[in-house]
Amino acid sequence: MVGRYENMTTVILPMDVVFLLYGLAFLGMGLVILVRYDDHSRPELGNTLWLLAAFGFLHGFREWMDLWRAVHGDGPGQPQARALLLLLSFLPLLEFGRRLLRESLDRPPWLTAPWSAVLAAGAALGLGLGGPSWPLSLEIWSRLLCGLPGGLMSALGLWLYCRRRIVWTDQTPERRLILWSGRIAAGSFALYAVAGGLIGPQGPVALAALINQTRFLALTGLPIQLVRAACAVAAAVSIGFLMRIFLIEARQRLLDSNRRLAESESRFRLMTESVEDYALFMLDPEGCVMSWNAGAKRMKGYEENEILGRSLACFYTPDDLAAGKPQTLLAEAVARGWAEDMGWRLRRDGSRFQADVVLSAIRDPAGTLLGFTKVTRDITQRVMLEDRLRRSNQDLQRFAEVTAHHLQEPAARLARYADRLTGLLAGRLDDPEARLALDFIGQQARRQKALLRDVQRYLAADQPRGEISAIDVAALLTRLTGAMAARIAAAGAVIDLGALPPVLLDRPRLLDLFEVALDNALTYAAPARNGAPPLRIAVHGEERAGGVRYCIDDNGPGIESQYRERVFRVFERLTGDGEGTGIGLAIVRRVAESIGGTAAIAVSPEGGCRLILDLPAKS
């Protein structure tokens, strides 16, 4: 005999044709799956079908090895190769059935183990290699332990998937065909599980001795290979029709995407056309106008048919064009993603307006430049109002400075003459009321002088009054405390200077800042001692991230939390005893904030007041 199937024919086809169709059907099924594979539409199905494709390719090639045996007979090692390839081909079928069944049954725990196929293959390999005539034993056990459960699980998984997962509200003929294709595929795999898994060759296995392809041939007159081939053809064709689900849903996704895009474009068009306070339009990569809205028409004076296709250079003044501003802004938007500018722009009639412009680059997912969006706002009125307000504030501040300066001299003279008059009349003034009145005049003259001095300091606190440089704060405070020695001694205070890192600031304002801070502590902390230990004022600092922090601590009564912001207001005082001008801490905060720093009140370690100055490292 040339081969096991020599001269065997069916009532329909010769066996070599049967094997040819058998292998071709499974190879075709694998090819169809690869061509129409799509894991974006239904990931639970798409991520599983590649296993069925692997089964189709492996099993189809294995059946063509049977075709070779039918025509040319067995060569050395071929029975062993066929047995191992059969086992290998059933593994992806078993895993496909497990995964699809798991998805169709909402992931039951007993189907989540991914090693079931490996376990079945190991059992088949162990039992097959342990029996006599191991290639035949391995083939029988592979069919029983892998082919039979793999086919049944695939059939059940396909049936349940079609029933539970493929749900459409509108059942078109094409969709009904897909549902029936899934059911036919399920039936084909169920029949194949019996024909290819249960009914195998007769061999040294008890079940194979009772149920085998020889008995099937004797009972039906048909070789089991013909039934398997019919199952393979039916499964391949039905799987091919089932794969159309990806085509339908891809087409539906495209339609949905186009619909959403049309809706988005419609909403965007309605939005841009309804906005009249802003000019919203698009530019191509060369800077030519591609779209126009009602706000742009009102602001710039161009009709849509006049401006489309023209360069944005027509909006710029001759000076800006000579400086290359349009090209500079486009290049900046390309490099950074956006560019912003404020300046003069031209209308169609040649008139000018102040514009606030934001230009943004538009790119596709690959990073290719598609064009630009440009948003323009007419800020002419705002700029005019801001300029008017700025001039008004400047005039007001100048008036206040001049007034304070001119009032300073009369106040100083009044204080000097009050002191002189008190000295001249000291021995001749017997009337207590007159003496009290004269003392009051002197006190109020000195108070007015101090008040005008602090007003001048406050008005000048936000502008540099000298060169900004790194100042040695320790040396500055040493000289300052020396100059205030009489004031410190009168208050019975002790000044402790700790580590004081340098800071970038002009010397006059830094001197004002620390002089006001020390004077404030001497004014409000010292009178409250009432026999307590002497007033101690500690000044220390430290470098912090991005700046320097200075702390002025005292052991006075402190400031309650609800008043710690109030004391920084102009003319705010917590006591009514007439001491102080009510401007000192406002000067401190104004200096600190003018250079980007802060001033705050907290509790000192001794329970008194702590003035915290956080100043930036750079001016």
C-alpha positions in Angstrom: 0.0 0.0 0.0 1.3 3.4 -0.9 -0.6 5.0 2.0 -3.3 4.4 4.6 -6.0 6.0 2.4 -4.8 4.5 -1.0 -7.7 4.0 -3.4 -10.2 5.2 -0.7 -13.0 7.2 -2.2 -16.2 8.6 -0.8 -19.6 8.6 -2.6 -18.8 12.3 -3.3 -15.1 13.0 -3.5 -11.8 11.2 -3.5 -9.9 11.4 -0.2 -7.1 13.5 -1.5 -9.6 16.1 -2.5 -11.3 15.9 0.9 -8.0 16.5 2.6 -7.2 19.4 0.2 -10.6 21.1 1.0 -10.2 20.3 4.7 -6.9 22.1 5.0 -7.8 24.8 2.6 -11.0 25.6 4.5 -9.1 26.1 7.8 -6.2 28.0 6.1 -8.8 30.3 4.4 -10.5 30.9 7.8 -7.2 32.0 9.3 -6.6 34.3 6.3 -10.0 35.9 6.5 -9.5 36.6 10.2 -6.2 38.3 9.6 -7.5 40.4 6.7 -10.6 41.6 8.6 -9.1 41.6 12.1 -10.0 44.8 14.0 -9.4 45.1 17.8 -10.9 48.6 17.9 -14.5 47.7 17.2 -15.0 44.8 19.6 -11.9 44.3 21.7 -13.3 41.2 23.5 -13.8 39.5 20.1 -11.0 41.1 18.1 -8.4 40.3 20.8 -9.5 36.6 20.7 -9.9 35.9 17.0 -6.2 35.8 16.3 -6.2 32.5 18.3 -8.8 31.1 15.9 -6.6 32.2 13.0 -3.6 30.4 14.5 -5.7 27.3 14.9 -6.8 27.6 11.2 -3.3 27.9 9.9 -1.8 25.1 12.1 -4.7 22.7 11.6 -4.9 23.4 7.9 -1.2 22.7 7.5 -1.6 19.5 9.6 -4.4 18.2 7.3 -2.3 18.8 4.3 0.3 16.6 5.9 -2.5 13.9 5.9 -3.0 14.7 2.2 0.8 14.1 1.7 0.4 10.8 3.5 -2.6 9.8 1.4 -0.7 10.5 -1.8 2.9 9.6 -1.0 2.8 7.6 2.2 4.7 8.2 5.4 8.3 9.2 5.6 10.8 9.0 8.5 9.5 11.0 11.5 6.3 12.1 9.8 3.9 10.3 12.2 5.6 11.9 15.1 5.5 15.3 13.5 1.8 15.0 12.6 0.9 14.0 16.2 2.8 16.9 17.7 1.4 19.4 15.2 -2.1 18.2 15.9 -1.6 18.8 19.6 -0.1 22.2 18.9 -3.0 23.2 16.6 -5.6 22.4 19.3 -4.0 24.7 21.9 -5.1 28.0 20.3 -8.6 26.5 19.7 -8.9 25.6 23.4 -7.7 29.1 24.5 -10.0 30.8 22.0 -13.0 28.9 23.4 -12.0 29.7 27.0 -11.5 33.4 26.4 -14.7 33.9 24.3 -16.7 31.9 26.8 -15.3 34.0 29.6 -16.3 37.2 27.9 -19.7 35.9 27.1 -20.4 34.8 30.7 -19.1 38.0 32.3 -15.8 36.5 33.4 -16.7 33.7 35.8 -13.8 32.8 38.2 -13.6 29.2 36.9 -12.8 30.5 33.4 -10.2 33.1 34.3 -7.2 30.7 34.6 -5.0 31.2 31.5 -3.1 28.0 32.0 -5.9 25.6 31.2 -4.7 25.0 27.7 -1.2 24.3 28.8 -2.5 21.9 31.5 -4.6 20.0 29.0 -1.7 19.8 26.5 0.6 18.6 29.3 -1.9 15.8 30.2 -2.3 14.8 26.6 1.5 14.8 26.1 2.1 12.8 29.2 -0.6 10.2 28.5 0.3 10.0 24.8 4.0 9.5 25.3 3.4 7.0 28.1 1.4 4.6 26.0 2.4 2.1 23.3 2.8 3.4 19.7 3.1 6.9 21.1 2.3 8.9 17.9 -1.1 7.2 17.7 -1.7 7.5 21.4 -0.7 11.2 21.4 -3.1 11.9 18.6 -6.0 10.2 20.4 -5.3 12.0 23.7 -4.8 15.3 21.9 -8.2 15.0 20.3 -9.9 13.9 23.5 -8.3 16.4 26.0 -7.8 19.4 23.7 -9.8 19.1 20.5 -13.1 18.0 22.1 -13.2 20.6 24.9 -11.8 23.3 22.6 -14.4 22.7 19.9 -17.3 22.6 22.5 -16.1 25.7 24.3 -15.7 27.6 21.1 -19.2 26.6 20.0 -20.7 27.6 23.3 -18.7 30.8 23.4 -19.8 31.8 19.8 -23.4 31.0 20.5 -23.5 33.0 23.8 -21.6 35.9 22.2 -24.1 36.2 19.4 -26.9 36.0 21.9 -25.6 38.3 24.5 -23.1 40.7 22.9 -24.3 41.3 19.4 -27.4 43.4 20.1 -28.7 45.9 17.6 -31.8 47.9 17.9 -32.5 47.8 14.2 -32.2 44.4 12.6 -31.2 45.0 9.0 -30.8 42.0 6.6 -27.0 42.3 6.8 -27.1 42.2 10.6 -29.4 39.3 10.7 -27.0 37.5 8.4 -24.1 38.2 10.8 -26.1 36.8 13.7 -27.0 33.6 11.8 -23.4 33.3 10.7 -22.3 33.3 14.3 -24.8 30.6 15.1 -23.8 28.5 12.2 -20.2 28.9 13.2 -21.1 27.7 16.7 -22.9 24.7 15.3 -20.0 23.9 13.0 -17.5 23.9 15.9 -19.9 21.8 18.0 -20.1 19.2 15.3 -16.3 19.5 14.7 -15.7 18.8 18.4 -17.4 15.5 18.0 -16.0 14.6 14.6 -12.5 15.9 15.2 -12.2 15.4 19.0 -14.3 12.5 20.0 -14.1 10.3 16.8 -10.5 9.7 16.1 -8.3 6.8 15.0 -8.7 3.4 16.6 -5.9 2.8 19.1 -4.7 1.7 22.5 -7.2 3.9 24.5 -10.4 2.5 25.9 -12.7 5.2 24.5 -10.9 5.1 21.2 -11.6 1.4 21.0 -15.3 2.0 21.4 -15.7 5.2 19.4 -13.4 5.7 16.4 -13.4 6.6 12.8 -13.3 3.0 11.6 -16.7 2.2 13.3 -18.1 5.5 12.0 -17.1 4.5 8.5 -18.7 1.0 9.0 -22.0 2.5 10.3 -22.4 5.4 7.9 -20.4 4.5 4.9 -18.7 7.9 5.1 -15.1 8.6 6.3 -15.1 11.0 9.3 -12.6 13.2 7.3 -15.5 14.2 5.0 -17.6 15.3 8.0 -14.6 17.3 9.4 -14.1 18.9 6.0 -17.7 19.9 5.8 -17.5 21.3 9.3 -14.3 23.2 8.3 -15.9 24.7 5.2 -19.1 25.7 7.1 -17.0 27.2 10.0 -14.7 29.1 7.5 -17.6 30.6 5.5 -19.7 31.5 8.6 -16.7 33.0 10.4 -16.0 35.0 7.2 -19.6 36.4 7.3 -19.3 37.0 11.1 -16.2 39.1 10.5 -18.4 41.6 8.6 -19.4 42.9 12.0 -16.1 44.7 12.1 -16.8 46.2 8.7 -20.3 47.3 9.7 -19.1 48.8 13.0 -16.2 50.5 11.4 -18.6 52.0 8.9 -20.9 53.1 11.7 -17.9 54.6 13.6 -17.0 56.6 10.5 -20.6 57.8 10.2 -20.8 58.7 13.9 -17.4 60.4 13.6 -18.5 62.4 10.6 -21.8 63.3 12.3 -19.9 64.5 15.4 -17.5 66.4 13.3 -20.4 68.1 11.4 -22.1 68.9 14.7 -18.8 70.2 16.2 -18.2 72.3 13.1 -21.8 73.6 13.2 -21.5 74.5 16.9 -18.1 76.2 16.3 -19.5 78.1 13.3 -22.5 79.3 15.4 -20.3 80.2 18.3 -17.8 82.2 16.2 -20.6 83.9 14.1 -22.5 84.9 17.2 -19.4 86.5 18.9 -19.3 90.2 18.0 -16.9 91.6 20.7 -14.0 89.5 19.4 -12.5 88.9 16.0 -12.2 85.1 15.7 -10.7 83.7 12.5 -8.3 81.2 11.1 -5.1 81.5 9.1 -3.3 79.0 6.9 0.4 78.1 7.6 1.4 81.1 5.4 -0.7 83.5 7.4 -3.5 84.1 5.0 -7.1 84.4 6.2 -9.2 81.2 5.9 -12.3 82.1 7.9 -14.1 85.2 9.1 -16.7 85.9 11.8 -19.2 88.8 12.6 -16.9 90.2 15.3 -14.0 90.4 12.8 -16.3 92.1 10.2 -17.4 94.7 12.8 -14.0 95.3 14.2 -11.9 95.4 11.0 -14.5 96.5 8.5 -13.8 93.8 5.9 -16.5 91.6 4.3 -15.8 87.9 4.2 -15.4 87.8 0.4 -12.9 90.7 0.6 -10.6 89.3 3.2 -10.5 85.5 2.5 -7.1 84.6 1.1 -5.4 87.8 2.0 -2.4 88.0 4.3 -2.7 89.2 7.9 -0.2 91.8 7.0 -3.1 94.1 5.9 -4.0 94.6 9.5 -0.6 96.0 10.6 0.7 99.6 10.5 3.6 100.5 8.2 6.0 100.7 11.1 5.0 97.2 12.3 5.4 95.9 8.7 8.8 97.5 8.4 9.8 95.8 11.7 8.5 92.4 10.4 6.1 92.0 13.3 3.6 89.7 11.4 6.3 87.2 10.5 7.8 87.5 14.0 4.4 86.6 15.7 3.9 83.7 13.3 7.3 82.3 14.0 6.8 82.7 17.7 3.5 80.9 17.6 5.1 78.0 15.6 8.0 77.7 18.1 6.0 78.1 21.3 2.5 77.1 20.3 1.1 80.6 20.8 2.1 84.3 20.7 0.5 87.4 22.3 0.8 91.0 21.3 -0.8 94.4 22.1 -0.5 97.3 19.7 -2.0 99.4 17.0 -4.0 97.7 14.1 -5.6 99.1 10.9 -9.2 98.9 9.8 -10.3 98.7 6.2 -10.8 102.5 6.1 -7.3 103.1 7.4 -8.3 104.1 10.9 -6.4 102.7 13.9 -7.4 100.9 17.0 -5.6 99.3 19.9 -5.8 95.5 19.8 -5.0 92.7 22.2 -4.1 89.7 20.0 -3.5 86.0 20.7 -2.2 83.8 17.9 -2.3 80.0 18.4 -0.7 77.3 16.2 -2.9 74.4 15.1 -1.3 71.0 14.5 -2.6 67.5 13.6 -1.8 64.5 15.8 1.4 63.9 13.8 2.6 67.5 14.6 2.1 68.9 11.1 1.3 72.6 11.2 -2.3 73.1 9.8 -2.6 76.9 10.4 -3.4 79.4 13.2 -6.3 80.7 15.1 -6.3 84.4 15.8 -8.4 86.1 18.5 -8.4 89.9 18.5 -10.0 92.2 21.0 -10.5 95.9 20.6 -9.0 97.5 23.7 -8.9 101.1 22.5 -11.4 102.3 25.1 -9.7 100.4 27.9 -6.3 101.8 27.0 -7.7 105.3 26.9 -9.3 104.9 30.3 -6.2 103.3 31.8 -4.1 106.1 30.4 -6.4 108.7 31.8 -6.5 106.9 35.2 -2.7 106.6 35.2 -2.3 110.4 34.5 -4.9 111.1 37.2 -3.1 109.0 39.7 0.3 110.6 38.8 -1.2 114.0 39.2 -2.8 113.1 42.5 0.5 111.6 43.8 2.5 114.6 42.6 0.0 116.9 44.3 0.2 114.9 47.6 4.0 114.9 47.4 4.2 118.6 46.8 1.6 119.4 49.5 3.4 117.3 52.0 6.7 118.9 51.1 5.4 122.4 51.4 3.6 121.7 54.7 6.7 120.1 56.1 8.6 123.4 56.5 5.7 125.3 58.3 5.3 122.4 60.6 9.0 122.3 61.4 9.0 126.1 62.1 6.0 125.8 64.2 7.6 123.1 66.3 10.9 125.1 66.7 9.1 128.3 67.7 6.9 126.4 70.2 10.0 124.9 71.8 11.7 128.3 71.8 8.7 130.1 73.3 8.5 127.4 76.0 12.2 128.0 76.8 11.9 131.8 76.9 8.8 131.7 79.2 9.8 128.8 81.3 10.7 131.0 84.3 8.1 133.6 83.9 5.0 131.6 83.0 3.1 131.1 86.2 -0.4 130.2 84.8 -0.7 126.4 84.6 -3.4 126.6 81.8 -1.1 128.7 79.7 1.8 126.3 80.2 -0.4 123.4 79.3 -1.6 125.1 76.1 2.0 125.9 75.1 3.1 122.3 75.7 0.1 121.1 73.6 1.1 123.4 70.7 4.6 122.0 70.7 3.3 118.4 70.9 0.9 118.9 68.0 3.5 120.6 65.9 5.9 117.7 66.4 3.1 115.3 65.6 2.2 117.2 62.4 5.9 117.1 61.4 6.1 113.3 61.9 2.9 112.8 60.1 4.0 114.8 57.0 7.3 112.9 57.1 5.6 109.5 57.0 3.2 110.7 54.3 6.2 111.6 52.2 7.7 108.2 52.9 4.5 106.4 52.0 4.2 108.2 48.7 7.8 107.5 47.8 7.7 103.8 49.0 6.9 102.2 45.7 9.7 103.9 43.6 13.5 103.5 43.9 15.3 106.5 45.4 18.8 105.3 44.6 20.8 102.6 43.0 19.5 99.1 43.6 22.4 96.9 44.8 23.2 94.2 47.3 23.2 96.0 50.6 25.0 94.8 53.8 21.9 94.8 56.1 24.0 94.1 59.2 26.1 97.2 58.7 23.1 99.3 57.8 21.3 98.2 61.0 24.4 98.8 63.1 24.5 102.4 61.9 20.7 102.8 62.3 20.7 101.6 65.9 23.5 104.0 66.6 21.6 106.9 65.2 18.5 105.8 67.3 20.5 105.3 70.5 18.8 108.1 72.4 15.3 106.8 71.3 16.3 103.3 72.3 17.6 104.4 75.7 14.5 106.5 76.4 12.4 103.4 75.8 14.7 101.3 78.0 15.1 98.8 75.2 17.8 96.4 74.1 18.4 95.6 70.4 19.9 92.2 69.4 21.2 91.9 65.8 21.5 88.3 64.5 22.5 86.9 61.2 21.3 89.3 58.5 22.0 88.3 54.8 22.2 91.0 52.2 19.3 92.0 50.0 18.9 93.7 46.6 17.2 97.1 47.2 18.0 100.8 47.1 19.4 102.1 50.4 16.9 104.9 51.2 13.9 102.6 51.1 15.6 99.8 53.0 16.6 102.3 55.7 13.0 103.6 55.8 11.7 100.0 56.1 13.9 99.1 59.2 13.7 102.5 60.8 9.9 102.4 60.7 9.8 98.8 62.0 12.1 99.6 64.9 10.2 102.8 65.7 6.9 100.9 65.7 8.3 98.4 68.2 9.7 101.1 70.4 6.5 103.1 70.3 3.9 100.4 71.0 5.8 97.7 72.9 7.8 99.8 75.4 5.0 101.7 77.2 3.3 98.4 78.0 6.2 97.1 80.1 4.9 98.4 83.4 7.7 97.1 85.5 8.2 94.0 83.4 11.7 93.0 82.1 13.3 95.5 79.7 12.0 95.6 76.1 14.1 93.3 73.9 14.0 93.7 70.1 15.7 91.0 68.1 16.4 91.4 64.4 17.5 88.4 62.4 17.2 86.9 58.9 17.8 83.9 56.7 18.1 83.0 53.1 15.1 81.1 51.7 14.2 79.7 48.3 14.0 82.6 46.0 14.5 85.3 48.6 15.4 86.5 52.1 13.3 86.6 55.2 13.8 89.1 58.0 12.1 88.9 61.4 11.8 91.8 63.9 10.7 90.2 67.2 9.9 91.9 70.5 8.6 90.8 73.9 5.8 93.3 74.1 2.1 92.7 74.3 1.8 91.5 70.7 -1.2 92.0 68.4 -4.3 89.9 68.4 -4.9 87.8 65.3 -8.1 89.7 64.2 -6.1 93.0 64.0 -2.9 91.7 62.2 -4.1 92.8 58.8 -5.8 96.0 60.0 -2.6 97.5 61.3 -1.2 97.6 57.7 -3.9 100.1 56.6 -3.1 103.8 56.4 -4.0 105.8 59.5 -5.0 102.6 61.4 -3.9 102.5 65.1 -5.0 100.1 67.8 -4.5 102.6 70.6 -6.0 106.0 71.1 -3.1 107.5 73.1 -1.9 109.8 70.3 1.4 108.0 69.8 2.5 107.2 66.3 1.2 108.4 62.9 -0.8 105.3 61.9 1.2 105.1 58.6 4.4 103.2 59.7 3.4 99.6 58.9 1.7 100.8 55.8 5.0 102.1 54.6 6.7 98.8 55.4 4.2 96.8 53.4 4.2 99.2 50.5 8.0 99.0 50.2 7.9 95.2 50.4 5.1 94.8 47.9 6.7 97.2 45.4 9.6 94.7 44.9 7.4 91.6 44.9 7.7 90.8 48.6 5.3 90.6 51.5 5.0 91.9 55.1 3.0 90.1 57.8 2.5 90.0 61.6 2.9 86.9 63.7 3.6 85.9 67.3 7.3 86.1 68.5 8.9 83.3 70.5 8.5 85.4 73.6 4.8 86.0 73.0 5.2 89.5 71.6 4.9 90.8 68.1 6.9 89.4 65.1 7.1 91.5 61.9 8.0 89.1 59.0 9.5 90.6 55.8 9.8 88.2 52.9 11.8 90.0 50.1 12.8 88.5 46.8 16.5 87.7 46.1 16.3 89.8 42.8 14.9 93.3 42.6 
